[in-house]
Amino acid sequence: MHDGWMHWGPGGFGGMWMGPIFWIAILGLIIWLAVSLARRGGNGSRPVTPPAKTPHEILDERFARGEIDEEEYKRRRDLLGS
């Protein structure tokens, strides 16, 4: 008897073993989609990158970390047109 829908029984589309495989594949697809969306943040937006630092900000940070002394800091600041 055929009801107009895919017949999963013997002699139908692949026999009885295709039904479970089909639903496992659908479940796998749903899980893959959920994981993919979760990794992207769920809304499809990309992470915001911070704006690039100016040369003055980099110089200030280097001085604050002690990478350069006051004399070098002042010399470079004057070169940058402080």
N, C-alpha and C positions, 0 to 999 in steps of 0.2 A: 504494500500500500504506500502511496506517495502523497504527501500532504503539501507539496509545492515548495518545501524548504529542503535544504541539503539533507540527504539521507545518510546517516552515519553508520548504519547497520551493515551486515554482510552484503556484499555486492554493490554497496553505495560508494561514496567518495572515500576510498582508501580503507574501508573496513572499520571495525570497531576501535582499532588502536589509534586512528587519526584524531578522534575527538579529544582525548586527554592531551595529546601532543599540541593540538591547536590551542587549547585553553592555557596550557603552560607557557606557550609562546606569547600569547596575549598578556598573561600576567608578567612575564619577563619584560615585555615592552613597556608596560605601565611602570614597573619598578625602575627601569632604565631612565624613563622620562622624568620621574620624580627625583631621582638622584642628580640628573643633569640640571634640572631647574634649581635644586638646592645648592649646587656648586656655583651657579651663576648669581645667586642671591635671590632667586625667585622672581625678580621683576625685570630681568633682562638688561639692567643697567650695568655699566662697567664701573670699576672702582675709580674714585676721584683721585687724581694725582695732585700733590701739592704744587703750588707755583714755584718756579725756579728762584733760587736765592740770588740776590744782587751781589756784586763784588764787595760792597760795603758790609753786607750781612756776613759773608764768608770771612772777611777780615776780622770783624768783631768777634765771631765765634772762635777763630784761631787764637786771638789775643786772650779771650776768656778761658780757653782751655790751657793756656800757657805754652802754646806751640811757638809763639814769637814773643820777644820782649817789647817793652814800651817804645824803645827807640825804633825798632823795626816797624812796629805798628804805626807810629807817627809818620815815618818815612813813606810807607806804602799808602797811608791815608792821604798824604799830600800828593802823591803820584796819581791817585784816583780822583783828585779834585774835591776832596772832602767838603 
